[in-house]
Amino acid sequence: MNKDLLLTHIESDIARITVNRPEARNAFNTPLMDAMCRQMDEIEKTPGIKVLIVTGAGSSFSSGRDLKESATHTKEQAEHFMMLGEKWNTALRELSIPTIAAVNGSAFGWGMVLMLSCDIRIAVGDAVLGYPETALGVFPGGDATVRLARQIFVPSAKDLVLTGRRFDAREGYRLGLVNRVTSKKGLMTEVHNLASKIARHPLERLRVMKLKFLNIETMPRFGHLSAAEKID
């Protein structure tokens, strides 16, 4: 793995990974996709970690797909790229510990997938979010539309995807995509304070609660109430 693409910091029981392509606004190219897959495996295997924080280097969280690279993709390379993306975003979502997205700037396309794959999202007030894929003539990557439609009202999800419009973190908060909005200066302090509160709990208890929520997310949205018994 090219370690420069992801910076990893572990302090006690809190881990932080930083997407480190600031010169490309942290856009996802194939090596970064591969690095994310490997990093998810490493985090899952590292004993003692209770919380994972995900953020971006520089002024962007992630601008999404690296369009310069994707313009050169063969069909096979494009399929490989998507396979890697599916792998890491599933691994991040299903990680056995709580995850926090520290959204330090813009998040588009795959950047939104990265954000929505985390359990809790804290964003700076001037972060610009969006799904530009429709304007580019491609379908949102990963399970972006499924995740989006399960987390906010379906008409709102359609609005965001079909128009491809940009919206700020405050609208993201009103929609339910962002948990908290803060300042650039206070972002990491607030994120680490939250991570520390979570990490006070026993690891096994956190893992059980995370699994419960994963089971809830896979339930039919409009299924029978008795289906809720399956999470116990």
Secondary structure, 3 states (H helix, E strand, C coil): CCHHHEEEEEECCEEEEEECCHHHCCCECHHHHHHHHHHHHHHHHCCCCCEEEEEECCCEEECCECHHHHCCCCHHHHHHHHHHHHHHHHHHHCCCCCEEEEECCEEECHHHHHHHCCCEEEEECCCEEECCHHHHCCCCCCCHHHHHHHHCCHHHHHHHHHHCCEEEHHHHHHHCCCCEEECCCCHHHHHHHHHHHHHCCCHHHHHHHHHHHHHHHHCCCCCCHHHHHHHC
